[in-house]
């Protein structure tokens, strides 16, 4: 596979492969080289991570990191397009790597087959330019937010449930997930997809928006969803936008931060008792 950091002039095959990008004045050959040199970390090779990974690879993003510790279950196949029937029981990162390689051999896939924790998150996140969040639980969402902010990385966030989806971009210095949700809900109050369900096609819609926002950030074009939360009602196909002001009292990105390092997010979200027992 071509390593993103080694990319210089486009090859003849790349010119042909990315011709629909190159003829766009907003991209061109210079923009395509930016994509080939970019490094994007995707947290979760599931419903949102799958379309994000596919479209970023097809676009020519040079390095995609996949962080996931799970194996493919047959119930995943309703929406997780990186995986196929024969992948059931296999690690998701391995299935994802093979699928991305089949789409585009230009993309170097880096596997992080492990839990993302307070001990390893900073080291993993710091290796990339942009982070895409496809996690489906609150401890992971706060952990990813804090790690991305502390590493100075843009975070392209998304979530889905039943027929509803939302996505936004958190840029360092312009707000974070804690500005939107200062504290997590009580355990069990908000169901996850395994408990409430999700329309499979909706994950493709939200994940594609996350990929689009990521490509815009890499290319430095357009207006990102920074400080804006896009809300999607799949039943009515209604798109609404809510402004997200930066909270000056935010414990992470506010004027007097109290969160200056990663914490125990299981305890913070009430999933585990403070004494660990």
C-alpha positions in Angstrom: 0.0 0.0 0.0 1.1 3.6 -0.7 2.1 5.3 2.5 0.5 8.8 2.7 3.6 10.5 3.8 5.5 9.3 0.7 3.0 10.8 -1.8 4.4 13.5 -4.1 3.4 13.7 -7.8 0.2 11.8 -8.8 0.8 8.6 -10.8 -1.0 8.1 -14.1 -3.3 5.6 -12.4 -4.1 8.1 -9.6 -4.9 10.8 -12.2 -7.4 8.5 -13.8 -8.8 7.2 -10.5 -9.4 10.6 -9.0 -10.2 12.4 -12.3 -13.6 13.5 -11.0 -11.9 15.2 -8.1 -9.1 16.7 -10.1 -11.4 18.5 -12.6 -13.1 20.3 -9.7 -11.6 23.7 -9.0 -12.1 23.3 -5.3 -9.9 20.1 -5.3 -7.6 19.9 -8.3 -4.4 17.9 -8.3 -3.1 19.9 -5.3 -6.1 19.0 -3.3 -5.9 15.4 -4.2 -2.3 15.3 -3.0 -3.6 16.8 0.3 -6.1 13.9 0.6 -3.4 11.3 -0.2 -1.2 12.8 2.6 -4.0 13.0 5.2 -4.4 10.7 8.2 -7.8 10.2 9.6 -8.7 8.1 12.7 -12.1 6.4 12.7 -13.4 5.3 16.1 -15.6 2.3 15.6 -16.0 0.2 12.4 -19.7 0.1 12.8 -22.7 1.8 11.4 -21.1 5.3 11.1 -17.5 4.2 10.7 -18.3 2.0 7.8 -19.6 4.6 5.3 -17.1 7.1 6.6 -14.2 4.7 5.9 -15.5 3.6 2.5 -16.0 7.2 1.2 -12.7 8.5 2.6 -10.9 5.6 1.0 -12.6 6.1 -2.3 -11.7 9.8 -2.1 -8.0 8.9 -1.8 -7.4 9.6 1.9 -3.9 8.1 2.3 -4.0 6.8 5.9 -7.1 5.6 7.7 -6.8 4.3 11.3 -9.6 2.0 12.5 -10.0 1.6 16.2 -12.4 -1.2 17.2 -12.1 -4.2 19.6 -15.3 -6.0 18.5 -16.0 -8.9 16.2 -18.6 -9.0 13.4 -22.0 -10.2 14.5 -24.8 -11.2 12.1 -26.9 -8.4 13.5 -24.3 -5.9 12.3 -24.9 -6.7 8.7 -28.1 -4.7 8.5 -26.1 -1.5 8.4 -22.4 -2.0 8.7 -21.3 -2.0 5.0 -17.6 -2.7 5.7 -18.5 -6.3 6.7 -20.1 -9.2 4.8 -21.8 -12.5 5.7 -18.5 -14.4 5.6 -17.0 -12.0 8.1 -19.2 -13.0 11.0 -17.0 -13.9 14.0 -14.0 -12.2 12.6 -12.4 -9.0 14.1 -14.0 -5.9 12.7 -10.7 -4.2 12.1 -9.5 -7.1 9.9 -12.8 -7.2 8.0 -12.6 -3.4 7.6 -9.0 -3.5 6.4 -9.8 -6.1 3.7 -12.9 -4.2 2.5 -11.0 -0.9 2.3 -8.1 -2.5 0.4 -10.6 -3.9 -2.1 -12.0 -0.4 -2.6 -8.7 1.4 -3.0 -5.2 0.0 -2.6 -3.9 3.6 -2.3 -5.2 3.7 1.3 -2.9 2.6 4.1 -5.1 1.1 6.9 -3.7 1.2 10.4 -5.4 -1.2 12.8 -6.0 -0.4 16.5 -7.7 -3.6 17.7 -8.1 -2.5 21.3 -10.4 -0.7 23.7 -9.8 3.0 23.6 -9.0 3.9 27.2 -7.6 6.8 29.1 -4.2 5.0 29.0 -3.9 4.7 25.2 -6.2 7.3 23.7 -3.8 10.2 23.6 -1.1 8.1 22.0 -3.5 6.8 19.3 -5.3 10.1 18.6 -2.0 12.1 18.4 -1.0 10.1 15.3 -3.8 11.5 13.1 -4.9 14.8 11.6 -8.7 14.4 12.2 -10.8 12.1 14.3 -14.2 10.7 13.3 -16.3 9.5 16.2 -18.6 6.5 15.6 -18.8 5.3 19.2 -22.2 4.4 20.5 -21.8 4.8 24.3 -21.3 7.8 26.5 -18.0 6.9 28.2 -16.4 6.5 24.8 -17.9 9.8 23.5 -16.5 11.8 26.4 -13.2 10.1 26.2 -12.9 10.7 22.5 -13.9 14.3 22.9 -11.4 15.0 25.6 -8.6 13.2 23.9 -9.2 15.0 20.6 -9.3 18.4 22.3 -6.2 17.8 24.4 -4.3 16.6 21.3 -5.5 19.6 19.3 -7.4 17.5 16.7 -10.7 18.3 14.9 -13.4 15.9 15.9 -16.2 15.0 13.4 -18.9 13.7 15.6 -22.1 11.8 14.7 -24.8 9.7 16.4 -27.9 7.8 15.3 -30.9 6.2 17.0 -34.1 4.7 15.5 -34.9 7.3 12.8 -32.9 10.2 14.2 -29.4 11.3 13.5 -27.1 14.2 14.3 -23.6 15.4 13.4 -21.3 18.3 14.1 -17.6 19.2 14.0 -15.7 20.2 17.1 -12.7 22.3 16.4 -10.1 23.0 19.1 -10.8 26.4 20.6 -14.3 26.6 19.2 -16.3 24.3 21.6 -16.5 20.6 22.3 -18.9 17.8 23.2 -18.9 19.0 26.8 -20.3 22.4 25.7 -23.2 20.6 24.1 -23.6 18.0 26.9 -21.9 19.2 30.1 -22.8 16.0 31.9 -23.9 12.5 30.8 -27.4 11.3 31.3 -28.1 8.8 34.1 -27.2 5.2 33.1 -30.1 3.6 31.2 -32.0 6.7 30.4 -30.9 6.9 26.8 -31.1 3.5 25.0 -28.4 2.5 22.4 -29.1 1.0 19.0 -29.0 -2.6 20.4 -31.8 -1.7 22.7 -34.0 0.7 20.6 -32.9 -0.2 17.0 -31.8 2.0 14.1 -32.8 2.2 10.4 -29.8 0.9 8.6 -29.9 3.4 5.8 -29.8 6.3 8.3 -26.3 5.2 9.3 -25.2 5.6 5.7 -26.6 9.1 5.6 -24.9 10.3 8.8 -21.7 8.5 8.1 -21.5 10.1 4.6 -22.0 13.5 6.1 -19.1 12.8 8.5 -17.0 11.8 5.5 -18.0 15.0 3.6 -17.1 17.2 6.6 -13.7 15.4 6.9 -12.9 15.9 3.3 -13.8 19.6 3.5 -11.4 20.0 6.5 -8.6 18.3 4.7 -9.1 20.4 1.6 -9.7 23.6 3.5 -12.9 24.4 1.6 -16.5 25.3 2.3 -18.1 25.9 5.6 -17.8 23.1 8.1 -20.4 22.2 10.8 -18.2 23.8 13.4 -20.4 25.3 16.1 -23.5 23.9 14.3 -25.4 20.7 15.1 -27.2 19.2 12.2 -30.3 17.3 13.3 -31.9 14.7 11.0 -35.4 13.3 11.3 -35.4 10.3 8.9 -39.2 9.8 9.1 -40.0 13.3 7.9 -36.7 13.8 6.1 -36.4 17.0 8.0 -33.0 18.7 8.5 -32.7 21.3 11.2 -29.6 23.2 12.4 -28.9 24.3 16.0 -26.1 26.7 16.8 -23.7 25.4 19.5 -21.9 28.3 21.3 -18.7 27.6 23.1 -19.4 27.5 26.8 -17.0 29.7 28.7 -17.6 27.6 31.8 -16.9 24.4 30.0 -14.6 22.2 32.2 -12.5 21.2 29.2 -12.4 24.1 26.7 -13.6 27.0 28.9 -11.7 29.9 30.3 -10.9 28.1 33.6 -10.7 24.4 32.7 -10.7 21.7 35.3 -10.3 18.7 33.0 -6.7 18.9 31.9 -6.0 15.2 31.5 -8.1 12.1 30.7 -10.2 10.7 33.6 -12.0 7.5 34.4 -15.0 7.8 32.0 -16.8 4.7 33.3 -17.0 6.4 36.7 -17.8 9.8 35.2 -20.8 8.4 33.3 -22.0 6.3 36.3 -21.3 3.0 34.6 -18.8 1.9 37.3 -18.6 2.9 40.9 -15.9 5.3 42.0 -14.0 2.6 44.0 -13.9 0.3 41.0 -15.8 -2.5 42.8 
